[in-house]
């Protein structure tokens, strides 16, 4: 019943997401009328505007939808398994691990295109997350406090190593700067397809454990009394976060605050902490936030544009301060 009462809000969210997707196809350095966008998508026109829509903005929009959903759900799950409202996929060192792997691959293998180093980003992100979870294990169980501390320390170490590699090679610095800032521009769909299976598996796992995340919110002892296998749920949640966040970072680079903000936005709008509602809600809120930031980045200094990672960081910093203050109270 609780889910049914919020169906209108989910429908409204889907409508807002559809509007953002349409604006993403229409707006940029060169604005395209919505009628031309529809003609381009239907294949009834093949002019310059149609090429901009189908060749550049459609892949960018599809990638934003996938990456935003992955980061939003990953953020909700990591906050659930750690019981920490300030946790995000970056807490596991995922962004730093992917950055280090990409910069190292550019430096050692002379890679130049995102489609060439997408697997290095995925491997680095996944490796960092697994290592952070290994550091957090105590007596075979995953300690949420140790996870946050271990991930933060690992992130600082990897960022230092990444800076060292970039300073050792000017070419690595130039090639990696664009990816490290986080961007949806110049990303073909060929970058998304390799990680799409892992992203979908992560979503399935995340949705499957949502009832158990509600029990975890009561504390480990209470969850175990209710019959919830706490170690296995935390392991499954960690796996889901790794698959989702590593896939997203591999495609679009390290994007800040989407994973942190989406769950809080859903909780505030739907007025619930039920993970059975929050996690599916993040499937809408994550892409909505990312598309909105991307559109803003295209318009704010038009005809140039700000990379979406810069926009999310700029908007997310005040949010983090607000949430930290709220948590302290």
C-alpha positions as CSV (number, residue, x, y, z in Angstrom):
1,X,0.0,0.0,0.0
2,X,2.8,2.4,0.8
3,X,4.2,1.9,-2.7
4,X,0.8,2.3,-4.4
5,X,0.2,5.7,-2.6
6,X,3.4,7.0,-4.2
7,X,2.6,5.9,-7.8
8,X,1.6,9.4,-8.8
9,X,4.9,10.7,-7.6
10,X,6.8,8.1,-9.6
11,X,4.7,8.9,-12.7
12,X,5.6,12.6,-12.2
13,X,9.2,11.7,-11.9
14,X,9.1,9.8,-15.1
15,X,7.5,12.7,-16.8
16,X,10.2,15.1,-15.5
17,X,12.8,12.7,-16.7
18,X,11.2,12.5,-20.2
19,X,11.2,16.3,-20.4
20,X,14.9,16.4,-19.4
21,X,15.8,13.8,-22.0
22,X,14.0,15.9,-24.7
23,X,15.8,19.0,-23.6
24,X,19.1,17.1,-23.6
25,X,18.4,16.3,-27.3
26,X,17.4,19.8,-28.2
27,X,19.8,22.1,-26.2
28,X,23.5,22.8,-26.6
29,X,25.8,25.1,-28.5
30,X,23.3,24.8,-31.3
31,X,19.7,24.6,-30.3
32,X,17.4,22.3,-32.3
33,X,13.6,22.6,-32.4
34,X,11.8,19.7,-30.7
35,X,9.9,19.1,-34.0
36,X,13.3,18.5,-35.7
37,X,14.4,16.3,-32.8
38,X,11.3,14.1,-33.4
39,X,11.9,14.0,-37.1
40,X,15.6,13.0,-36.6
41,X,14.6,10.2,-34.2
42,X,12.0,8.9,-36.6
43,X,14.5,9.1,-39.5
44,X,12.4,11.4,-41.6
45,X,15.1,14.1,-41.8
46,X,18.8,13.8,-42.4
47,X,20.2,17.4,-42.3
48,X,22.8,18.9,-40.1
49,X,20.5,19.2,-37.1
50,X,19.5,15.6,-37.4
51,X,23.1,14.5,-37.4
52,X,23.7,16.6,-34.2
53,X,20.7,14.9,-32.5
54,X,21.3,11.3,-33.5
55,X,25.1,11.3,-33.7
56,X,26.1,13.4,-30.7
57,X,23.2,14.1,-28.3
58,X,21.3,10.8,-28.4
59,X,24.3,8.7,-27.3
60,X,25.1,11.4,-24.7
61,X,21.5,11.2,-23.3
62,X,21.4,7.4,-23.3
63,X,24.7,7.3,-21.4
64,X,23.4,9.9,-18.9
65,X,20.3,7.8,-18.2
66,X,22.4,4.7,-17.6
67,X,25.1,6.3,-15.6
68,X,22.7,8.4,-13.5
69,X,20.6,5.3,-12.7
70,X,23.7,3.3,-11.7
71,X,25.1,6.0,-9.5
72,X,21.8,6.8,-7.8
73,X,21.1,3.2,-6.9
74,X,24.7,2.6,-5.9
75,X,24.4,5.5,-3.5
76,X,21.2,4.3,-1.9
77,X,22.7,0.8,-1.4
78,X,26.0,2.0,0.1
79,X,24.1,4.2,2.5
80,X,21.9,1.3,3.4
81,X,24.7,-1.2,4.1
82,X,26.8,1.3,6.0
83,X,23.9,3.0,7.8
84,X,25.7,6.3,6.9
85,X,23.7,9.0,5.2
86,X,26.9,10.7,4.0
87,X,28.2,7.6,2.3
88,X,28.5,7.4,-1.5
89,X,30.3,5.1,-4.0
90,X,33.4,7.3,-3.6
91,X,33.5,6.0,0.0
92,X,34.7,2.7,-1.4
93,X,37.6,4.4,-3.3
94,X,35.9,3.6,-6.6
95,X,36.5,7.0,-8.3
96,X,40.1,7.1,-7.2
97,X,40.7,3.5,-8.3
98,X,39.3,4.1,-11.7
99,X,41.3,7.3,-12.1
100,X,44.6,5.7,-11.2
101,X,44.0,2.8,-13.6
102,X,43.1,5.1,-16.5
103,X,46.0,7.4,-15.9
104,X,48.4,4.4,-15.7
105,X,47.0,2.9,-18.8
106,X,47.4,6.2,-20.7
107,X,51.0,6.6,-19.5
108,X,52.1,3.0,-20.1
109,X,50.1,1.9,-23.1
110,X,49.6,5.3,-24.9
111,X,45.8,5.0,-25.1
112,X,43.9,8.0,-26.4
113,X,40.2,7.1,-26.6
114,X,37.6,6.4,-23.9
115,X,36.6,3.1,-25.6
116,X,40.2,1.9,-25.3
117,X,40.5,2.4,-21.6
118,X,37.0,1.7,-20.4
119,X,38.0,-1.7,-19.1
120,X,41.0,-0.3,-17.2
121,X,38.6,2.1,-15.5
122,X,36.3,-0.7,-14.6
123,X,39.1,-2.9,-13.3
124,X,40.6,-0.1,-11.2
125,X,37.3,0.9,-9.7
126,X,36.4,-2.7,-8.9
127,X,39.8,-3.5,-7.5
128,X,39.8,-0.4,-5.2
129,X,36.3,-1.3,-3.9
130,X,37.2,-4.9,-3.2
131,X,40.4,-3.8,-1.4
132,X,38.4,-1.3,0.7
133,X,36.0,-4.0,1.7
134,X,38.9,-6.3,2.6
135,X,40.3,-3.7,4.9
136,X,36.9,-3.3,6.5
137,X,36.4,-6.9,7.4
138,X,36.6,-7.9,11.0
139,X,36.1,-11.5,12.1
140,X,34.7,-12.2,8.7
141,X,32.0,-9.4,8.9
142,X,32.0,-6.1,7.1
143,X,32.4,-3.2,9.6
144,X,30.6,-0.1,8.2
145,X,32.9,2.3,10.2
146,X,36.1,0.5,9.0
147,X,34.7,0.5,5.5
148,X,34.3,4.3,5.5
149,X,37.8,4.9,7.0
150,X,39.5,2.3,4.8
151,X,37.9,3.7,1.6
152,X,38.9,7.3,2.5
153,X,42.5,6.3,3.2
154,X,42.7,4.2,0.0
155,X,41.2,7.1,-2.0
156,X,43.9,9.5,-0.7
157,X,46.7,7.1,-1.5
158,X,45.4,6.4,-5.0
159,X,44.9,10.1,-5.7
160,X,48.5,10.8,-4.7
161,X,49.8,8.0,-7.0
162,X,47.6,9.3,-9.8
163,X,49.1,12.8,-9.4
164,X,52.6,11.4,-9.5
165,X,52.0,9.5,-12.7
166,X,50.4,12.6,-14.4
167,X,53.3,14.8,-13.4
168,X,55.8,12.2,-14.8
169,X,54.3,12.6,-18.3
170,X,52.8,15.8,-19.8
171,X,51.0,13.7,-22.4
172,X,49.3,11.6,-19.6
173,X,48.3,14.8,-17.9
174,X,46.7,16.2,-21.1
175,X,44.9,13.0,-22.0
176,X,43.6,12.2,-18.6
177,X,42.5,15.7,-17.5
178,X,39.3,15.5,-19.6
179,X,38.3,12.1,-18.3
180,X,39.2,12.8,-14.7
181,X,36.9,15.8,-14.7
182,X,33.9,13.6,-15.5
183,X,32.1,14.1,-18.8
184,X,29.4,12.8,-21.0
185,X,30.6,14.6,-24.1
186,X,32.3,12.7,-27.0
187,X,31.2,9.4,-25.4
188,X,30.0,7.0,-28.1
189,X,27.5,4.2,-27.2
190,X,30.4,1.8,-27.9
191,X,31.7,2.8,-24.5
192,X,28.5,1.8,-22.7
193,X,27.9,-1.6,-24.3
194,X,30.8,-3.5,-22.7
195,X,29.7,-2.6,-19.2
196,X,26.0,-2.8,-19.7
197,X,25.7,-6.5,-18.5
198,X,27.5,-5.7,-15.3
199,X,25.4,-2.6,-14.8
200,X,22.2,-4.6,-15.2
201,X,23.4,-7.4,-12.9
202,X,24.2,-4.7,-10.3
203,X,20.6,-3.3,-10.6
204,X,19.0,-6.7,-10.2
205,X,21.1,-7.5,-7.0
206,X,20.4,-4.0,-5.6
207,X,16.6,-4.3,-6.1
208,X,16.6,-7.9,-4.7
209,X,18.1,-6.9,-1.3
210,X,15.9,-3.8,-0.7
211,X,13.8,-5.5,2.0
212,X,16.9,-6.7,3.9
213,X,18.3,-3.1,3.8
214,X,15.3,-2.0,5.8
215,X,16.1,-4.6,8.4
216,X,19.8,-3.5,8.5
217,X,18.6,0.0,9.3
218,X,17.4,-1.3,12.7
219,X,20.9,-2.5,13.6
220,X,22.8,-5.8,13.0
221,X,21.4,-7.5,16.1
222,X,17.8,-6.6,15.3
223,X,18.3,-7.7,11.6
224,X,19.7,-11.0,12.7
225,X,16.8,-11.5,15.1
226,X,14.5,-11.0,12.1
227,X,16.3,-13.8,10.3
228,X,18.3,-11.6,7.9
229,X,21.8,-13.0,7.1
230,X,23.6,-9.7,7.7
231,X,27.1,-10.7,6.3
232,X,25.6,-12.1,3.1
233,X,23.4,-9.0,2.6
234,X,26.3,-6.7,3.1
235,X,28.4,-8.8,0.7
236,X,25.6,-8.7,-1.9
237,X,25.2,-4.9,-1.4
238,X,28.9,-4.4,-1.7
239,X,28.9,-6.4,-5.0
240,X,25.9,-4.4,-6.3
241,X,27.7,-1.1,-5.5
242,X,30.9,-2.3,-7.1
243,X,29.2,-3.4,-10.3
244,X,27.0,-0.2,-10.6
245,X,29.6,2.4,-9.6
246,X,32.5,0.8,-11.5
247,X,30.4,0.6,-14.7
248,X,29.3,4.2,-14.3
249,X,32.8,5.6,-13.6
250,X,34.3,3.5,-16.5
251,X,31.9,5.1,-18.9
252,X,31.7,8.8,-17.8
253,X,34.6,9.3,-15.4
254,X,34.4,10.1,-11.7
255,X,31.2,12.1,-11.2
256,X,30.8,13.5,-7.7
257,X,27.6,13.8,-5.6
258,X,25.1,12.0,-7.8
259,X,25.3,8.9,-5.6
260,X,25.1,11.0,-2.5
261,X,22.3,13.4,-3.6
262,X,19.8,11.0,-5.4
263,X,18.9,9.0,-2.3
264,X,18.4,12.1,-0.2
265,X,16.3,13.7,-2.9
266,X,14.0,10.6,-3.1
267,X,13.7,10.4,0.7
268,X,12.7,14.1,0.9
269,X,10.2,14.1,-1.9
270,X,8.6,10.8,-1.0
271,X,8.9,11.3,2.7
272,X,10.1,7.7,3.4
273,X,13.2,5.8,4.3
274,X,11.8,2.5,3.0
275,X,14.5,1.1,0.7
276,X,11.8,-0.7,-1.3
277,X,10.8,2.8,-2.4
278,X,14.0,4.7,-2.2
279,X,16.1,2.3,-4.4
280,X,13.6,2.3,-7.3
281,X,13.1,6.0,-6.9
282,X,16.9,6.5,-7.4
283,X,16.4,4.9,-10.9
284,X,14.6,8.1,-11.7
285,X,16.3,10.7,-9.5
286,X,19.9,9.7,-10.5
287,X,19.4,10.2,-14.3
288,X,17.2,13.3,-13.6
289,X,20.0,15.0,-11.6
290,X,22.7,14.0,-14.1
291,X,20.8,15.1,-17.1
292,X,19.9,18.4,-15.4
293,X,23.6,19.1,-14.5
294,X,24.6,18.2,-18.1
295,X,22.1,20.6,-19.6
296,X,23.1,23.3,-17.3
297,X,26.8,22.8,-18.2
298,X,25.9,23.2,-21.9
299,X,24.0,26.5,-21.4
300,X,25.9,28.4,-18.7
301,X,28.9,29.4,-20.9
302,X,27.4,28.7,-24.4
303,X,28.7,28.2,-27.1
304,X,31.3,26.5,-24.9
305,X,30.3,24.1,-22.1
306,X,31.3,23.0,-18.6
307,X,31.9,19.3,-18.1
308,X,29.2,17.7,-16.2
309,X,31.6,16.5,-13.5
310,X,32.5,20.2,-12.7
311,X,28.8,21.1,-12.5
312,X,27.9,18.2,-10.1
313,X,30.9,19.1,-7.9
314,X,29.9,22.8,-7.9
315,X,26.3,22.0,-7.0
316,X,27.1,19.1,-4.7
317,X,29.5,20.9,-2.3
318,X,26.8,23.0,-0.6
319,X,24.6,19.9,-0.4
320,X,27.4,17.9,1.4
321,X,27.8,20.8,3.9
322,X,24.1,20.9,4.5
323,X,23.8,17.1,5.0
324,X,26.9,17.1,7.3
325,X,25.3,19.8,9.4
326,X,22.0,18.0,9.5
327,X,23.8,14.7,10.5
328,X,25.7,16.6,13.3
329,X,22.4,17.9,14.7
